[in-house]
């Protein structure tokens, strides 16, 4: 094979792999997750189709009922329905979440490494936004908007984003759809200051341009997970 032909084939293979880097498309009607299988794959092994029933695609999630936000330090409660709760989602590339916000509560800055998110406000008002990556032309640009009941906003895959209820006396509720059966969530403050073992305070003090004592104080805080 000529060198030029080899390079072309390699390039096409690269861009093809990037195009399917998200959840793979299903090759059958369904592939209900067999979470008891000892076989380890990227996702879950398929349950025997003859053993599948309607309950594999159903969950009495009670998403119509308010969640408790009073115990959350950030004033929010995220109820996620992904493949771990609903085995029928396996290979289908979708999940959803109900998010309850206390007055002045927030879903703090975080990312979903494997999913784009589309958020719909069901009740109340939310200030939402996302920040772009480190690009030369528009590095770390904030796109933000105040949403009211019925409004929709999209957070691109992998970008840091947040939601905040700016109203001091009324809660808010939103429903989010995510383009992965297992979107993942990385809460920025938790990951940076609450990692186990902790990141060196020398590293963080330099990165944030503050004294090491400030980093030590931040690392000593309790960084909770608002996903339930």
ZADRENSE-591682 format. One record per residue: residue in three letters; residue number from 1; x, y, z of N, C-alpha, C in turn. Coordinates in pm, 1 decimal, always signed. Atoms other than C-alpha are relative to their C-alpha. Example, Ala and Ser with C-alpha at 12.3 -4.5 7.8 and 13.67 -1.06 7.14 Angstrom:
2
Ala	1	+89.0	-119.0	+0.0	+1230.0	-450.0	+780.0	+90.0	+120.0	+0.0
Ser	2	-82.0	-119.0	-6.0	+1367.0	-106.0	+714.0	-77.0	+109.0	+73.0
// end
This chain:
228
Unk	1	+85.8	-120.3	+0.0	+0.0	+0.0	+0.0	+88.6	+124.2	+0.0
Unk	2	-77.5	-122.8	+7.1	+138.2	+341.0	-97.4	-17.7	+78.8	+128.3
Unk	3	+4.2	-76.9	-124.6	+219.6	+575.5	+186.6	-118.6	+94.1	+4.0
Unk	4	+112.0	-94.9	+3.9	-41.5	+830.3	+72.7	-132.5	-69.9	+23.1
Unk	5	+123.8	+76.3	-19.1	-312.1	+561.1	+56.2	-14.5	-43.1	+145.8
Unk	6	+2.1	+40.9	-140.2	-217.8	+434.0	+401.9	-41.7	+115.5	+90.7
Unk	7	+34.1	-116.3	-81.4	-238.5	+785.2	+547.8	-147.2	+35.9	-14.3
Unk	8	+141.1	-30.4	+22.9	-581.4	+838.4	+387.5	-88.2	-97.3	+77.7
Unk	9	+77.7	+100.3	-72.6	-713.3	+510.9	+532.4	+6.3	+25.5	+149.9
Unk	10	-15.9	-27.5	-142.9	-572.4	+596.6	+875.8	-81.9	+121.4	+41.9
Unk	11	+76.1	-121.0	-30.9	-731.6	+942.4	+863.0	-149.3	-29.7	+3.9
Unk	12	+142.2	+34.4	+2.6	-1071.8	+801.6	+765.5	-38.8	-84.7	+120.8
Unk	13	+27.6	+80.4	-119.4	-1048.2	+546.5	+1045.7	-8.4	+87.1	+123.8
Unk	14	-0.4	-89.9	-114.8	-970.7	+825.2	+1292.0	-129.1	+78.7	+9.9
Unk	15	+120.7	-81.8	-6.3	-1263.4	+1046.8	+1196.3	-123.4	-85.8	+19.6
Unk	16	+112.0	+90.0	-23.6	-1495.6	+745.7	+1189.0	-10.7	-35.0	+147.0
Unk	17	+1.8	+32.6	-142.9	-1394.0	+651.1	+1543.7	-48.5	+117.3	+81.8
Unk	18	+47.4	-117.7	-71.8	-1456.6	+1009.8	+1655.8	-149.7	+16.6	-17.3
Unk	19	+142.3	-17.6	+27.0	-1800.5	+1007.9	+1493.5	-85.7	-91.7	+86.0
Unk	20	+78.0	+93.9	-79.0	-1908.5	+704.7	+1701.9	+51.4	-5.7	+143.5
Unk	21	-60.4	-0.2	-132.7	-1734.2	+810.6	+2022.6	-102.4	+9.0	+111.5
Unk	22	+104.4	-3.3	-100.4	-2069.1	+851.2	+2202.8	-62.4	-138.6	+10.8
Unk	23	+64.2	+130.5	-12.6	-2315.5	+572.2	+2289.0	-21.5	-61.6	-137.7
Unk	24	+17.5	+63.1	+131.2	-2321.9	+319.6	+2000.9	-146.8	-17.5	-34.0
Unk	25	+137.1	+23.6	+44.5	-2635.2	+279.3	+1793.4	-34.6	-147.0	+20.0
Unk	26	+38.6	+140.2	-20.2	-2832.7	-37.1	+1874.1	-7.3	-74.9	-133.2
Unk	27	+5.1	+85.3	+118.0	-2809.0	-323.4	+1625.6	-116.9	-97.2	+6.2
Unk	28	+118.7	+83.5	-16.2	-3134.2	-481.7	+1744.5	-106.5	+86.1	+66.0
Unk	29	+109.9	-79.3	-56.5	-3469.3	-371.5	+1882.4	+33.8	+52.2	+139.1
Unk	30	-37.5	-39.8	-134.9	-3336.7	-362.6	+2238.3	+108.8	-91.4	+52.0
Unk	31	-104.4	+79.0	-66.9	-3057.6	-487.3	+2461.0	-10.2	+31.2	+149.0
Unk	32	+22.8	-25.6	-142.0	-3189.8	-488.5	+2816.7	+124.1	-41.1	+79.0
Unk	33	-123.4	+24.8	-75.4	-2897.8	-466.5	+3059.0	-13.9	-119.5	+92.3
Unk	34	-10.0	+110.6	-94.5	-2804.3	-787.5	+3237.0	+106.3	+38.7	+102.0
Unk	35	-95.1	-52.9	-98.0	-2645.6	-630.2	+3544.3	+61.2	-108.8	+88.8
Unk	36	-53.9	+110.4	-77.6	-2583.2	-971.3	+3700.8	+105.8	-79.9	-75.7
Unk	37	-96.6	+75.7	+79.3	-2360.8	-1095.2	+3419.1	+142.4	+29.9	+45.7
Unk	38	-140.2	-22.2	-37.7	-1992.6	-1145.8	+3512.1	+83.1	+55.6	-114.9
Unk	39	-72.3	-49.2	+117.3	-1891.9	-1041.0	+3159.5	+8.6	+151.7	+5.6
Unk	40	-21.4	-143.7	-5.1	-1741.4	-690.8	+3150.2	+14.0	+55.8	-141.6
Unk	41	-4.9	-66.7	+130.2	-1811.1	-477.4	+2843.4	-20.0	+149.4	+22.0
Unk	42	+24.2	-143.9	-6.3	-1843.1	-106.5	+2764.4	-150.6	+23.6	-2.2
Unk	43	+144.6	-2.4	-13.3	-2198.3	-78.7	+2892.5	-41.1	-125.1	+76.1
Unk	44	+44.6	+122.9	-63.2	-2388.3	-394.6	+2983.9	-28.6	-106.5	-104.6
Unk	45	+36.5	+113.7	+84.0	-2431.2	-739.5	+2833.6	-151.7	-5.4	-12.5
Unk	46	+144.1	+10.6	+22.5	-2774.5	-805.3	+2683.6	-60.1	-114.9	+80.1
Unk	47	+80.0	+104.8	-61.8	-3026.5	-998.3	+2884.3	-59.8	-88.8	-109.3
Unk	48	+62.3	+91.4	+95.7	-3168.0	-1305.1	+2708.1	-133.9	+59.0	-45.4
Unk	49	+124.2	-61.2	+47.5	-3443.5	-1156.6	+2483.9	-125.2	-77.9	+39.7
Unk	50	+117.1	+80.1	-37.0	-3674.1	-1446.5	+2574.2	-38.9	+21.9	+146.2
Unk	51	+29.4	-25.8	-141.4	-3650.8	-1342.8	+2940.4	-42.3	+144.6	+24.8
Unk	52	+36.0	-141.9	-12.6	-3730.0	-975.2	+2874.7	-150.8	+14.1	+12.4
Unk	53	+142.8	-30.8	-10.6	-4067.1	-838.3	+2984.7	-19.3	+150.1	+14.6
Unk	54	+31.5	-143.1	-2.5	-4240.6	-500.8	+3008.6	+62.5	+71.9	+118.6
Unk	55	-57.2	-63.9	-118.4	-4102.2	-435.4	+3356.1	+144.3	+44.0	-21.8
Unk	56	-136.9	-42.0	+30.0	-3751.7	-409.0	+3207.3	+4.3	+140.6	-60.2
Unk	57	+7.6	-132.4	+61.5	-3867.8	-88.2	+3034.3	-80.0	+98.3	+85.2
Unk	58	+89.3	-78.6	-85.8	-4065.1	+50.3	+3328.8	+65.0	+25.4	+135.3
Unk	59	-39.6	-30.3	-137.6	-3988.4	+225.6	+3657.3	-103.5	+93.4	+61.0
Unk	60	+93.7	-87.4	-72.0	-4238.9	+370.4	+3903.7	+82.2	+105.9	+72.1
Unk	61	-97.6	-96.7	-51.1	-4010.2	+670.3	+3951.5	-62.6	+113.1	+81.3
Unk	62	+70.9	-105.2	-74.0	-4274.2	+906.5	+4096.0	+63.1	+137.9	-25.1
Unk	63	-62.4	-128.3	+33.5	-4115.4	+1197.0	+3911.2	-96.8	+117.0	+7.9
Unk	64	+97.5	-107.1	-19.7	-4435.9	+1392.7	+3962.5	+2.7	+54.5	+141.7
Unk	65	-0.6	-39.5	-139.6	-4359.3	+1419.2	+4334.0	+124.0	+82.4	+34.8
Unk	66	-114.6	-83.5	-39.5	-4136.9	+1693.0	+4486.7	+102.5	-78.0	+80.8
Unk	67	-109.1	+60.0	-75.8	-3799.5	+1589.4	+4624.6	+42.6	+93.2	+113.0
Unk	68	-45.0	-75.4	-116.5	-3649.9	+1699.5	+4955.5	+131.8	+70.9	-32.0
Unk	69	-122.3	-78.0	+21.6	-3394.3	+1979.2	+4911.8	+56.2	+56.9	+130.0
Unk	70	-37.3	-64.6	-125.5	-3369.2	+2076.4	+5279.8	+133.5	-50.6	+55.4
Unk	71	-123.6	+56.8	-52.5	-3072.9	+1847.3	+5351.3	+121.1	+28.8	-88.2
Unk	72	-108.8	-28.0	+94.1	-2866.8	+1967.8	+5057.3	+64.9	+134.3	+30.5
Unk	73	-71.8	-125.5	-25.9	-2598.5	+2229.5	+5123.9	-7.8	+95.2	-117.7
Unk	74	+11.0	-86.8	+117.8	-2639.7	+2358.2	+4767.5	-145.5	+26.9	-37.1
Unk	75	+141.9	-29.1	+20.7	-3020.7	+2351.5	+4781.1	-58.6	-62.0	-125.0
Unk	76	+60.0	+67.2	+115.3	-3097.2	+2100.0	+4507.9	+1.0	-150.2	+21.3
Unk	77	+10.4	+144.7	-5.9	-3189.3	+1737.5	+4457.2	-18.9	-52.0	-142.2
Unk	78	+5.0	+53.2	+136.1	-3117.6	+1553.6	+4129.6	-40.7	-146.7	+5.7
Unk	79	+46.4	+138.3	+7.9	-3316.8	+1235.0	+4064.6	+25.7	-50.1	-141.0
Unk	80	-42.6	+46.4	+132.1	-3145.6	+1056.6	+3775.7	-59.5	-136.8	-31.9
Unk	81	+47.8	+128.4	+50.3	-3304.6	+778.4	+3572.5	+90.2	-38.1	-117.0
Unk	82	-89.5	+47.2	+105.6	-3027.4	+606.9	+3378.3	-6.6	-152.0	-6.7
Unk	83	+4.7	+145.0	+20.0	-2944.5	+248.5	+3283.1	+9.9	-76.3	+131.6
Unk	84	-10.5	+68.2	-128.4	-2866.1	+165.3	+3646.0	-136.6	-17.0	+66.6
Unk	85	+135.0	+9.4	-56.7	-3229.4	+231.6	+3741.4	-99.5	-64.0	-97.4
Unk	86	+93.3	+47.1	+102.8	-3394.8	+129.1	+3412.5	+78.1	-80.4	-103.9
Unk	87	-85.6	+82.1	+85.7	-3221.0	-165.7	+3240.5	-33.1	+8.5	-148.3
Unk	88	+39.4	-8.9	+139.9	-3418.5	-116.8	+2918.2	+67.1	+113.2	-75.7
Unk	89	-69.9	-110.5	+66.1	-3216.6	+199.1	+2847.6	+132.6	-43.3	-62.7
Unk	90	-129.0	+45.3	+50.0	-2906.6	-7.8	+2767.9	+6.4	+7.1	-152.7
Unk	91	-30.7	-22.6	+143.7	-2767.9	+86.3	+2419.8	-91.6	+101.7	-67.4
Unk	92	+94.6	-92.2	+64.3	-3050.7	+337.2	+2359.1	+46.3	+145.6	+3.8
Unk	93	-61.3	-132.4	+5.7	-2838.7	+645.1	+2432.9	-83.8	+113.2	+54.7
Unk	94	+83.1	-106.5	-57.3	-3080.1	+839.1	+2651.3	-24.4	-27.2	+147.7
Unk	95	+39.1	+8.0	-140.5	-3159.6	+911.0	+3016.4	-66.1	+132.1	+35.6
Unk	96	+62.7	-125.9	-40.6	-3339.8	+1179.4	+3214.9	+16.1	+20.8	+148.7
Unk	97	-10.7	-34.0	-141.7	-3343.0	+1357.0	+3547.6	-103.8	+104.8	+36.5
Unk	98	+80.1	-106.8	-60.7	-3581.6	+1554.4	+3762.8	+92.6	+74.9	+95.0
Unk	99	-84.8	-81.7	-86.0	-3408.9	+1843.9	+3938.3	-89.0	+94.9	+79.3
Unk	100	+74.1	-89.1	-88.9	-3565.2	+2018.2	+4239.3	+96.4	+101.4	+59.6
Unk	101	-83.0	-108.6	-52.4	-3426.3	+2355.2	+4351.7	-74.1	+69.3	+112.9
Unk	102	+54.9	-81.3	-107.9	-3492.0	+2517.6	+4687.2	+8.7	+147.2	-38.4
Unk	103	-22.1	-143.0	+22.5	-3534.0	+2896.3	+4694.0	+147.7	+33.6	+18.4
Unk	104	-142.7	-34.9	+3.9	-3185.7	+3030.8	+4608.8	+90.4	-124.2	-7.4
Unk	105	-78.5	+122.4	+16.3	-3074.6	+2671.4	+4550.1	+60.2	-9.2	-138.6
Unk	106	-65.9	+14.3	+129.1	-2850.5	+2560.9	+4268.5	+42.9	-143.6	-25.2
Unk	107	-71.6	+119.2	+42.9	-2721.7	+2265.6	+4073.1	+136.9	+52.5	-41.8
Unk	108	-125.1	-74.4	+17.4	-2357.0	+2376.9	+4098.9	+74.1	-38.3	-128.3
Unk	109	-73.3	+26.0	+123.9	-2112.4	+2394.7	+3807.4	+50.7	-143.7	-8.8
Unk	110	-35.4	+140.1	+20.4	-2059.3	+2046.3	+3665.6	+5.1	-28.4	-149.5
Unk	111	+0.5	+42.9	+139.8	-2009.8	+1857.0	+3341.3	-57.1	-140.8	-9.6
Unk	112	+37.6	+137.1	+33.3	-2152.1	+1545.6	+3178.9	+96.1	-46.7	-109.0
Unk	113	-102.8	+35.7	+98.4	-1856.2	+1378.6	+3004.7	-51.3	-78.3	-119.3
Unk	114	+48.3	+85.1	+107.8	-2074.8	+1153.2	+2791.0	-133.7	+44.4	-58.6
Unk	115	+134.4	-34.9	+46.7	-2389.1	+1354.2	+2714.4	-20.8	+150.1	-17.7
Unk	116	+62.4	-131.8	+11.8	-2551.5	+1668.5	+2583.3	-127.6	-2.1	+82.7
Unk	117	+119.2	-9.4	-85.6	-2834.5	+1790.0	+2808.4	-95.2	+105.0	-54.4
Unk	118	+102.4	-98.9	+31.7	-3159.9	+1961.5	+2720.8	-92.2	+11.3	+120.8
Unk	119	+69.5	-25.7	-126.3	-3333.8	+2119.8	+3020.0	-130.4	+74.1	-26.5
Unk	120	+130.2	-66.6	+8.5	-3702.6	+2214.8	+3047.1	-43.7	+41.8	+139.7
Unk	121	+48.1	-49.8	-129.5	-3829.8	+2432.5	+3333.9	-148.1	-35.3	+14.0
Unk	122	+138.6	+38.5	-25.0	-4149.2	+2284.0	+3477.7	-70.5	+97.3	+93.8
Unk	123	+55.8	-96.5	-95.3	-4201.3	+2530.1	+3763.7	+108.8	+98.2	+39.9
Unk	124	-92.3	-98.7	-53.3	-4038.1	+2854.0	+3874.6	+88.4	+65.5	-104.6
Unk	125	-95.1	-75.1	+81.9	-3744.4	+3051.0	+3736.1	+140.7	-52.0	+27.5
Unk	126	-138.2	+44.2	-15.0	-3384.6	+2945.3	+3673.3	+93.1	+90.4	-80.0
Unk	127	-111.0	-62.8	+72.0	-3066.5	+3130.6	+3581.3	+96.7	-112.2	-34.6
Unk	128	-81.3	+113.4	+43.8	-2865.9	+2882.8	+3371.9	+108.7	+49.1	-95.8
Unk	129	-103.3	-36.1	+95.7	-2551.6	+2884.4	+3164.8	+105.3	-107.4	-15.3
Unk	130	-115.5	+88.1	+18.3	-2248.9	+2704.2	+3025.9	+117.7	+83.3	-47.4
Unk	131	-123.9	-68.7	+34.6	-1886.6	+2800.9	+2962.9	+72.4	-81.5	-105.7
Unk	132	-69.2	+70.1	+107.3	-1696.8	+2716.9	+2645.8	+138.8	-46.0	+43.3
Unk	133	-133.7	+52.5	-26.7	-1366.9	+2531.6	+2636.1	+106.7	+104.3	-30.9
Unk	134	-112.3	-91.9	+19.8	-1021.2	+2691.7	+2605.6	+31.5	+16.5	-148.9
Unk	135	-18.0	-24.0	+142.1	-1052.2	+2811.3	+2246.1	+71.2	+133.3	-21.2
Unk	136	-77.2	-121.9	+27.1	-829.3	+3074.5	+2089.0	-90.2	+119.7	-27.1
Unk	137	+83.1	-112.8	+42.0	-1115.8	+3284.2	+1952.5	-104.5	+40.8	+103.1
Unk	138	+100.8	-34.1	-101.1	-1365.7	+3265.5	+2240.2	+20.1	-86.1	+124.7
Unk	139	-35.9	+83.4	-113.8	-1193.0	+3107.1	+2537.6	-87.9	+28.6	+120.5
Unk	140	+78.3	-6.5	-123.8	-1420.1	+3035.3	+2837.5	-109.0	+106.3	-4.7
Unk	141	+112.5	-94.2	+13.9	-1711.5	+3243.3	+2707.6	-122.4	-57.1	+69.5
Unk	142	+121.4	+40.0	-69.9	-2024.4	+3229.9	+2923.5	-122.9	+27.3	-86.0
Unk	143	+131.3	-14.9	+62.3	-2361.1	+3168.9	+2757.3	-103.0	-23.9	+109.1
Unk	144	+91.8	+10.6	-113.2	-2631.8	+3235.8	+3016.3	-135.0	+61.9	-34.5
Unk	145	+136.4	-44.7	+28.4	-3006.9	+3295.8	+3023.5	-86.6	-21.5	+123.4
Unk	146	+101.8	+20.9	-103.0	-3292.5	+3339.7	+3270.1	-117.5	-72.3	-65.2
Unk	147	+108.1	+81.9	+54.6	-3554.5	+3070.5	+3207.1	-121.6	+5.9	+90.4
Unk	148	+126.0	+7.4	-72.9	-3918.3	+3065.6	+3307.7	-73.3	-128.8	-37.6
Unk	149	+76.7	+122.5	+21.6	-4179.3	+2790.2	+3313.1	-25.0	-23.6	-148.4
Unk	150	+20.0	+35.9	+140.1	-4190.2	+2610.1	+2978.0	+119.1	+26.5	-90.0
Unk	151	-119.1	-30.6	+81.0	-3851.6	+2740.8	+2856.3	+94.4	-120.1	-5.0
Unk	152	-92.4	+110.4	+23.9	-3584.5	+2507.4	+2720.3	+139.0	+56.5	-26.0
Unk	153	-138.9	-42.0	+21.8	-3202.6	+2536.6	+2721.3	+85.8	-124.2	-19.2
Unk	154	-88.0	+112.7	+30.8	-2927.4	+2311.7	+2584.3	+139.7	+24.5	+55.4
Unk	155	-138.7	-2.8	-47.6	-2592.0	+2235.2	+2748.6	+80.5	-100.0	-83.2
Unk	156	-77.4	+92.2	+84.4	-2339.7	+2089.8	+2499.0	+82.9	-98.8	+81.7
Unk	157	-71.6	+108.2	-67.0	-2163.4	+1767.7	+2590.6	+137.1	+43.6	+50.4
Unk	158	-131.4	-21.1	-57.7	-1868.0	+1800.0	+2825.1	+28.6	+139.0	+51.4
Unk	159	-27.5	-137.1	-42.7	-1899.1	+2174.4	+2892.3	-53.7	+24.6	+141.7
Unk	160	+42.0	-35.5	-135.5	-1922.1	+2316.7	+3244.4	-128.8	+81.0	-6.9
Unk	161	+127.5	-71.5	-0.1	-2277.2	+2430.4	+3318.0	-60.9	-1.6	+140.2
Unk	162	+60.6	-15.8	-132.8	-2503.8	+2523.1	+3608.7	-144.2	+43.6	-15.2
Unk	163	+134.6	-57.5	-10.7	-2858.3	+2611.1	+3714.4	-15.2	+58.2	+140.7
Unk	164	+17.6	-69.1	-127.9	-2955.8	+2853.8	+3990.8	-140.6	+57.4	+7.0
Unk	165	+131.8	-58.0	-23.7	-3295.6	+2947.1	+4134.9	+18.6	+135.9	+67.6
Unk	166	-26.7	-131.9	-56.9	-3272.4	+3325.9	+4188.9	-112.0	+52.5	+90.5
Unk	167	+116.1	-45.6	-76.9	-3608.5	+3349.2	+4368.9	+16.2	-43.2	+145.5
Unk	168	-28.5	+27.3	-141.4	-3582.2	+3372.0	+4747.3	-114.4	-68.4	+73.8
Unk	169	+113.3	+54.9	-74.2	-3930.9	+3243.3	+4835.1	-78.5	-106.8	-75.9
Unk	170	+70.7	+102.7	+76.5	-4030.3	+2989.2	+4566.0	+98.7	-103.3	-53.7
Unk	171	-86.4	+103.5	+58.0	-3881.2	+2655.6	+4462.3	-14.9	-3.1	-152.4
Unk	172	+6.8	+19.9	+144.9	-3819.9	+2552.1	+4102.6	+19.5	-148.0	-28.9
Unk	173	-11.9	+138.7	+42.8	-3839.1	+2223.0	+3915.2	+33.3	-2.8	-148.5
Unk	174	-34.2	+16.2	+141.1	-3681.9	+2114.6	+3586.4	+11.1	-147.5	-32.9
Unk	175	-19.0	+135.0	+50.5	-3667.9	+1801.5	+3374.5	+108.6	+5.9	-106.5
Unk	176	-112.1	+1.5	+93.5	-3348.2	+1718.3	+3187.1	+5.3	-132.4	-73.8
Unk	177	-25.4	+119.4	+81.0	-3297.4	+1473.4	+2900.8	+146.1	+2.2	-41.2
Unk	178	-143.3	+8.3	+28.4	-2942.6	+1350.8	+2837.7	+26.1	-109.0	-103.7
Unk	179	-21.1	+85.5	+116.3	-2800.0	+1182.7	+2528.7	+95.2	-115.8	+27.6
Unk	180	-77.7	+119.2	-32.2	-2642.8	+883.4	+2702.4	-77.3	-82.1	+101.7
Unk	181	+61.5	+85.5	-100.7	-2766.6	+584.1	+2896.9	+68.0	+16.3	+134.7
Unk	182	-77.0	-21.6	-123.3	-2499.0	+677.3	+3154.1	+84.2	+126.1	-18.0
Unk	183	-69.1	-125.2	+34.9	-2407.8	+1046.3	+3113.2	+116.6	+36.5	+89.3
Unk	184	-103.9	-39.2	-93.8	-2188.8	+1075.8	+3421.6	-15.4	+144.9	+42.5
Unk	185	+2.3	-137.9	-49.2	-2151.6	+1391.9	+3626.9	+127.4	+26.9	+78.3
Unk	186	-118.7	-43.4	-73.0	-1839.3	+1573.1	+3746.4	-30.2	+138.4	+56.4
Unk	187	+22.3	-129.0	-64.6	-1917.3	+1848.0	+3998.2	+136.3	+62.9	+26.3
Unk	188	-134.1	-58.3	+4.9	-1625.7	+2087.5	+3965.5	+60.9	+17.2	+139.1
Unk	189	-54.3	-23.2	-134.1	-1583.8	+2190.7	+4330.2	+31.7	-131.5	+69.8
Unk	190	-22.5	+129.8	-64.3	-1619.8	+1831.5	+4452.1	+124.9	-67.8	-53.8
Unk	191	-112.7	+68.3	+62.1	-1366.9	+1698.5	+4202.7	+132.4	+66.5	+35.7
Unk	192	-124.8	-72.9	-23.2	-1108.3	+1971.7	+4263.0	+38.5	+0.7	+147.5
Unk	193	-32.1	-16.2	-142.6	-1134.3	+2017.5	+4639.8	-37.1	-120.1	+86.6
Unk	194	+44.1	+113.5	-80.3	-1291.8	+1690.4	+4751.3	+49.0	-134.0	-49.8
Unk	195	-49.7	+127.3	+52.7	-1091.7	+1428.2	+4561.5	+63.9	-83.1	+110.8
Unk	196	-58.8	+92.3	-97.8	-965.5	+1121.4	+4748.6	+101.2	-87.9	-72.0
Unk	197	-59.7	-94.7	-95.3	-675.5	+1136.6	+4806.6	-2.4	+142.0	-56.2
Unk	198	+8.2	-139.0	+46.5	-664.3	+1518.0	+4787.2	+112.8	+36.0	-96.8
Unk	199	-102.4	-56.5	+87.7	-481.6	+1700.6	+4511.6	+92.7	+86.1	+85.3
Unk	200	-98.2	-78.0	-75.6	-163.4	+1861.7	+4642.8	-41.3	+146.6	+7.9
Unk	201	+34.7	-141.7	-13.5	-232.8	+2207.9	+4785.2	+100.3	+88.9	-73.0
Unk	202	-95.8	-74.5	+81.6	+84.1	+2323.1	+4606.1	-53.5	+17.3	-142.2
Unk	203	+55.4	-3.8	+135.7	-81.2	+2236.5	+4274.7	-117.9	+96.2	-7.0
Unk	204	+121.3	-81.3	+3.9	-413.8	+2400.6	+4357.5	+27.6	+146.2	+32.9
Unk	205	-33.2	-139.1	-32.7	-262.1	+2711.8	+4516.4	+57.1	+71.0	-122.2
Unk	206	-57.1	-57.9	+121.1	-65.0	+2771.6	+4197.3	-106.8	+18.7	-106.7
Unk	207	+103.8	-5.5	+102.6	-362.4	+2696.7	+3973.8	-99.9	+111.9	+25.3
Unk	208	+100.9	-99.7	-33.1	-602.0	+2927.6	+4159.1	+60.4	+132.8	+45.2
Unk	209	-69.8	-123.0	-37.6	-338.4	+3187.8	+4249.3	-45.8	+52.2	+136.0
Unk	210	+35.7	-36.8	-137.6	-424.2	+3185.0	+4621.0	+100.9	-63.8	+94.8
Unk	211	-86.4	+58.4	-101.2	-246.0	+3098.4	+4944.4	-39.1	-145.0	+27.6
Unk	212	+28.1	+140.0	-28.4	-214.2	+2733.5	+5039.9	-99.7	-16.1	+114.8
Unk	213	+95.4	+7.7	-109.5	-410.4	+2804.7	+5358.2	-144.0	+4.4	-49.3
Unk	214	+135.1	-6.7	+58.5	-713.8	+2892.1	+5144.9	-38.5	-134.6	-58.9
Unk	215	+25.5	+132.1	+57.8	-682.8	+2561.5	+4958.7	-25.0	-102.2	+110.2
Unk	216	+17.1	+94.3	-110.9	-645.5	+2370.5	+5285.1	-138.2	+13.9	+62.0
Unk	217	+134.0	-23.7	-56.4	-964.4	+2533.7	+5417.5	-107.4	-57.4	-91.9
Unk	218	+98.2	+52.7	+95.0	-1155.4	+2444.6	+5100.1	-1.3	-152.6	+1.0
Unk	219	-6.5	+146.0	-0.9	-1033.5	+2085.8	+5107.7	-56.2	-60.0	+128.0
Unk	220	+52.2	+49.0	-127.4	-1146.1	+2055.2	+5468.8	-152.5	+2.0	+5.6
Unk	221	+145.6	-6.6	+0.8	-1508.7	+2127.5	+5374.2	-58.1	-135.3	-42.2
Unk	222	+70.3	+122.4	+42.9	-1765.9	+1851.3	+5320.8	-63.1	+27.4	-135.1
Unk	223	+52.7	-19.7	+135.9	-1833.0	+1829.2	+4947.8	-99.8	-109.5	-31.9
Unk	224	+106.5	+100.1	+14.0	-2166.2	+1656.0	+4910.3	-37.2	-21.6	-145.9
Unk	225	+55.4	+33.9	+130.8	-2321.4	+1486.2	+4608.8	-149.5	+26.4	+3.7
Unk	226	+143.0	-29.8	-0.5	-2664.4	+1628.5	+4523.8	-77.8	-90.5	-93.5
Unk	227	+68.0	+98.3	+85.1	-2746.2	+1332.9	+4293.3	-45.1	-117.6	+86.5
Unk	228	+54.7	+105.8	-84.4	-2975.9	+1077.0	+4456.7	-64.1	-108.9	-85.3
// end
